[in-house]
Amino acid sequence: MSTRTVSLALAVTLAAGLLVVSCGNDDDSGGSNSPSARPTAPDTASFSGNTPSALESKAASAVASARAAASAAAASASAAAASFEASVSAEVERADQAAQSELKNVQGQGNAMSEVAMTGKPRSQTGGLLAVVVTITNKTDKKASYAVQVDFLDSSGKAVETRYVGAENLEPGEKAQPLAISRKPPEPVLTPKLVKAQRY
């Protein structure tokens, strides 16, 4: 065999060996030449605990807002009722006390029921309180004073509160319109009733 033939065989053998090594590197999945895998989103099913959804957050916010509004409305109504009661002057309060004193010894309904009438006052004007306008008219030909008792009745007809109003020194034909105001809560609903009216 000639030297040229031996060199050619050696070259072929070396080339085959390099080809095997190269193929082995390409098949190696852990090699640095292989492309890296694209990251995937985490599996949220494996998370522990529950995060609030946007809908739940909005619902909680709406509830809190409604509670705050209700509280503010209640405070406002209470303030309006207190303001309405405060508008009743000290002079009217004194007349009411005089009326209560005058009616202590009155038997029956008194002598002036025909000179007294009642009308309801809208709660929107009284801060939510139950109030009635007691219209007293002096139908005599002489100056006179009046004492009136108004009871507030529950659904069974039982008097749960009594208020007194009055008017003093009304000239003949003169009219007065004091207020009888219940201080009971709006519920249960009460009904005002004219019980006594005395002219003195």
C-alpha positions in Angstrom: 0.0 0.0 0.0 1.4 3.4 -0.9 1.9 6.2 1.4 -0.7 8.3 -0.4 -3.4 5.7 0.2 -2.6 5.5 3.9 -2.9 9.2 4.4 -6.2 9.3 2.6 -7.6 6.6 4.9 -6.4 8.4 8.0 -8.0 11.6 6.9 -11.4 9.8 6.3 -11.2 8.2 9.7 -10.6 11.6 11.5 -13.4 13.2 9.6 -15.8 10.5 10.7 -14.8 10.9 14.3 -15.4 14.6 14.3 -18.8 14.0 12.7 -19.8 11.7 15.5 -18.6 14.1 18.2 -20.5 17.0 16.5 -23.7 15.0 16.3 -23.4 14.0 20.0 -23.2 17.7 21.0 -26.3 18.6 18.9 -28.3 15.8 20.6 -27.3 16.9 24.1 -30.4 18.7 25.4 -28.4 20.2 28.2 -25.9 21.9 25.9 -25.5 25.7 25.8 -26.4 25.8 22.1 -30.0 24.6 22.6 -32.6 27.5 22.7 -34.0 28.3 26.2 -37.7 27.5 26.9 -40.2 30.4 27.0 -41.4 31.2 30.6 -45.1 30.3 31.3 -47.6 31.9 33.7 -47.7 30.5 37.2 -50.5 28.1 38.1 -52.8 30.2 40.3 -54.7 27.1 41.3 -51.8 26.3 43.6 -52.0 29.6 45.4 -53.2 29.5 49.0 -55.8 32.1 50.3 -58.3 34.2 48.3 -57.6 37.7 46.9 -60.6 39.9 46.7 -62.0 40.5 43.2 -62.7 44.0 41.9 -66.4 43.3 42.1 -66.1 42.3 45.8 -64.1 45.5 46.5 -66.7 47.6 44.8 -69.5 45.9 46.8 -67.7 46.5 50.1 -67.2 50.1 49.2 -70.9 50.6 48.3 -72.0 49.1 51.6 -69.6 51.3 53.5 -70.9 54.3 51.6 -74.5 53.4 52.2 -73.9 53.0 55.9 -72.1 56.4 56.1 -75.0 58.1 54.3 -77.6 56.5 56.6 -75.7 57.6 59.6 -75.4 61.1 58.3 -79.1 61.2 57.5 -80.0 60.0 61.0 -77.8 62.7 62.5 -79.3 65.3 60.3 -82.9 64.3 61.2 -82.0 64.4 64.9 -80.5 67.8 64.5 -83.6 69.0 62.6 -85.9 67.7 65.3 -83.9 69.4 68.0 -83.9 72.6 66.1 -87.7 72.5 65.6 -88.3 71.9 69.3 -85.9 74.7 70.2 -88.0 77.1 68.1 -90.8 76.8 70.6 -90.3 79.9 72.7 -90.0 80.0 76.5 -93.2 82.0 76.6 -95.1 79.2 74.9 -93.6 76.7 77.3 -94.8 78.8 80.2 -98.3 79.0 78.7 -98.3 75.2 78.3 -97.4 74.7 82.0 -100.2 77.1 82.9 -102.6 75.1 80.8 -101.6 71.8 82.6 -102.1 73.4 86.0 -105.5 74.8 84.9 -106.7 71.4 83.6 -105.9 69.5 86.8 -109.3 70.1 88.3 -111.4 70.0 85.2 -113.9 67.3 85.0 -114.9 65.8 81.7 -113.9 67.5 78.5 -114.1 71.0 79.7 -116.2 74.0 78.5 -114.4 74.9 75.3 -114.2 71.9 73.1 -116.2 73.7 70.4 -113.6 76.5 70.3 -110.7 74.2 69.6 -109.6 72.3 66.5 -106.5 70.3 65.4 -104.7 69.8 62.2 -101.6 67.8 61.5 -98.3 69.4 60.6 -96.1 67.8 57.9 -93.2 65.9 59.4 -91.0 67.5 56.7 -91.5 70.8 58.6 -90.9 69.3 62.1 -87.7 67.4 61.7 -89.7 64.1 61.6 -91.5 64.8 64.9 -95.3 64.2 65.2 -96.8 67.6 65.8 -100.3 69.0 65.6 -101.5 72.6 65.2 -104.1 73.3 67.9 -106.3 76.2 66.7 -108.0 78.0 69.6 -110.6 80.6 68.7 -112.3 82.8 71.3 -115.9 82.6 70.3 -117.2 84.6 73.2 -117.7 88.3 73.6 -115.1 88.6 76.4 -111.4 88.2 76.7 -110.5 84.7 77.7 -107.7 82.2 78.3 -107.6 78.6 77.2 -106.1 75.3 78.3 -106.0 72.3 76.0 -104.9 68.6 76.6 -103.8 66.5 73.6 -103.2 62.8 74.0 -101.1 60.7 71.6 -102.6 57.2 71.2 -101.1 54.0 70.1 -102.8 51.5 67.7 -104.8 50.0 70.6 -106.2 53.4 71.6 -104.1 53.7 74.7 -102.6 57.1 75.6 -98.8 56.8 75.6 -98.1 60.6 75.9 -100.0 63.7 77.0 -99.2 67.2 75.9 -100.7 70.5 77.1 -101.0 73.8 75.2 -102.7 77.0 75.9 -103.4 80.6 74.9 -103.9 83.5 77.3 -105.9 86.7 77.1 -107.4 86.2 73.7 -109.7 89.0 72.6 -113.2 88.1 71.3 -112.8 86.5 67.9 -109.0 86.3 68.3 -107.2 83.1 67.3 -104.1 81.3 68.6 -102.3 78.3 67.1 -99.9 76.6 69.6 -98.2 73.3 68.7 -98.7 70.0 70.5 -95.5 68.0 69.9 -94.9 64.4 70.6 -91.4 63.4 71.7 -91.9 59.7 71.0 -90.0 57.9 68.2 -91.7 58.0 64.7 -92.5 54.2 65.1 -94.9 53.0 66.1 -97.2 55.7 64.6 -99.3 57.5 67.2 -102.6 59.3 66.7 -103.3 62.7 68.4 -106.6 63.2 70.1 -108.2 66.3 71.6 -109.1 65.3 75.2 -109.9 68.5 77.1 -110.4 72.2 76.3 -111.1 74.7 79.1 -111.8 78.4 78.9 -111.0 80.4 82.0 
